[in-house]
Amino acid sequence: MLLVLGYFLIRRRSIRAHRACMIAAFITSVLFLISYLVYHYHHGATRFTGQGWVRPLYFMILITHTMLAALIVPFVLVTLYRAARGRFVSHARLARWTLPMWLYVSVTGVVVYLMLYRLYPTPAP
């Protein structure tokens, strides 16, 4: 949500609000990543139990999500760095690529979670 809001704020030239929104999105993402890593360090991997056509769909979403999640990190850092240094033309040029990737990673992360833990949960022992 913060990413989409930030996009619309910059389109309206609300620079301060855009900056606050993007910083909040970055901090939220970092906190999520830390909590994700800590959780999986302690609990390990969870197997996907879905069968049939949903199984390849899940793995396609998971693989693209994982690859872009790793790829997006330098994009986000460089985009933020350029904005912080006042290089707004190069910031905007890179942000055109960063935003859709960041949105894809955010949305597919929720989809993976829903599929893994809500739609096809691992049966309790």
N, C-alpha and C positions, 0 to 999 in steps of 0.2 A: 504494500500500500504506500509506504513512504517513497518508494522509487517512482511510482506513477504520480503521486502528488508532487514530488520534486520536479518531474518533467513538466507538468502543467504550470507549476510556479515559474519556472524559467521561461516558458513560452509567454507568460504574462509579464515578464521582466521583473518579477519579485525576487531579486537577487539574494537579499538577506534570508528570506523564507526558504528559498531553494537551497542555500548553503546549509541552513539549520536542518532541513529535511535530509539532505544527503549525508551530513555528518551523523545524524541519528540513524539513518539506514546502515551506514558503515559500522557504527558502534553496535547496533543490533546484530548485524551479521557476524562480527567478531565474537560477541558474547554467545551467539548461537553455536559458532564453530567450536569454541572452547567447551561449551556444555556437551556438544555432540561427541567430541574427542574423549572427554572424561567419561561420559556414559559408556561408550563403546570400549574404552580401556577396561572398565570394570565388568561389563556385561558381555563383551564379545559380540560376535555376529549373530544376526537372527536370520534363519532360513525362510525363504519365501515358500509358502505351502500351496499357492494357487496352481491349478492344473488346467490343461487345455489351451485355448487361444490366448488366455490372459497371461500365461507364463512368458511367452516370447515378448509380449507387449511390455510386461513389467521389466524384463531385462533390457529391452531396448531403451526404455525411459531411464532406468537406473544407469546404464552405461553412458548414455549421452549426458545425463545429469552429472555423473562423477567426473567425466572428462572435462566438461565445461566448468565444473566447480573448481578444478585445479587450474584451468586456463584463465579463469576470470580474476584470480588473485592479482597477478601483475597488472592486468588491465585496470582494475579498480585502484590499485596503489598509484600507478602512473597518472591516471585521470585525476585523482585527488591531489597528487603532487603538482601537476600543471595548474590546477585551480588555485592551490595555495601560493604558488609563485606568480600568479597573475598572468599566466600564459593562456588567456581565455580562448584564443582562436584554436590553438592546438588542443586545448582541453575539450572544446566543443567537438572538434573533429574526431577525437578518440572516444568521447562520450557517446557518439552516435553508434559506436560498436559495443561499448561497454554496457549501456543500458539494456538493450535486448538480451544480451547474454546473461546479465545479472537477473533480469526478470525471468528468463527461462530456468535458470538454476533455482530461483526462489519458488516458482510455481511447481516445477517438477519435484523439488524436495518435499513439498506438501503432498503431492500425488504419490510419491514413493512411500511416505509415512502412512498415508491412508490405506494404500494397497497392502502394505506389509503388516501393519498393526491393527487396522480396523476392518478391512474387507476380507482379508485372508490371514487372520491371526494364527500363530502357532498354538496348537492345543496345549492346555495345561497338563503337566505330568501327573 
